[in-house]
Amino acid sequence: MARLPDARRRAELLDRIVDYVTAKGLAELSLRPLAEAVGSSPRVLLYYFGSKEELIVEVLTQAGARQRELFAKLPRDAESYRVTMRAAWAVVSDPKQEGIFRLFFETYGLALQDRKRFARFLSGVVENWLDYLEKPALRDGYSRRDARALATVMVAGFRGFLLDLCTTRDRKRIDRAVELWIEALDSLGPSGSP
């Protein structure tokens, strides 16, 4: 009878692997240097994760879980979407999160080139954010259609600002741009009924 992988050892390895991939990216990922960096061997990695492809899926899943942990810190009972937007920006733009978002943008680019390989990633990359950001706009009195559109504007804005921040690291300029963006969105009022 085959021995079952040790769940704790696997989880510890996966955490170290995610840290490594967050720092180094996916493009040049090779099992031998990865195994060496996390104190393992390619054979052990294959034992725990099956294949390089399955390992990448696990890394992306774990990175997504880390992002959800970030989002869990956001105010869920915010008075309005504006409060949520400011809180979201403060959390996601924290310099400690840069690696996870660099990995996010790298994965997004790869996924758009190979949708089949990254189907799990693409299935929630927009919808999860829209669902989260739509709720406060609905509470503010926006119609369902406008709340969804406003959530779309917020997703596009956040991603644009994060991509700029990861690229330039010009925090002062980008933080000011985010504030102007939020002020512009503040001027929009609910139209229609839910």
C-alpha positions, 0 to 999 in steps of 0.5 A: 500500500502506498504511503500517503503524503504528510499533509503538514509537510506538504502545506509547509512546502507549499508555503515556501514554494509560494514565497519563492514563486512570488519572489521569482515568478513563473516564467523561468520556474524549474523544479531543481532550483525550486527544490533547492530553494525550499530545502527539498528535492525535485522527487519530493516535490513531484511526490507531494504535488504530482507534476510541475503543472499541478504544482503551479495550480497549487501555487496559484490556488494558495496565492489566491488564498493569500489574497482572500486573507488580505480581502478579509481584513477589509471592512465588510460593514462599511458605510459606503463603497468609498470606505471600502475602496480606500480600505482596499487600496491601503491593504492591496498597495502595502509594499509587503503585497507587491510580490503577490500582485506581480505574480497575479499580473504575470499569471494573468498575462500567461492565462490570456495566452493559454486559457485552458491551462489557467482556466481555474485562475480565469474563472474567478479573476473578475467575478470574485472582485465584482461580487465583493465590490457590488454589495456596498454600491447596492447598499448606497442605493445604486441599481443592480446594473449600475452597481455592477458597472461601478464595481467594474470601474473599481476593478479596472481602476485598482488593477491599473493602479496596482500595475502602475505601482508594481512597475514604477513604485511611484507611491506618492503619484499613484496614491494621489491618483487613487484619491482623485479617482475616488473623489470622482467616483464620489461625485456619482450618485445612485440613479434608478432603483435596485 
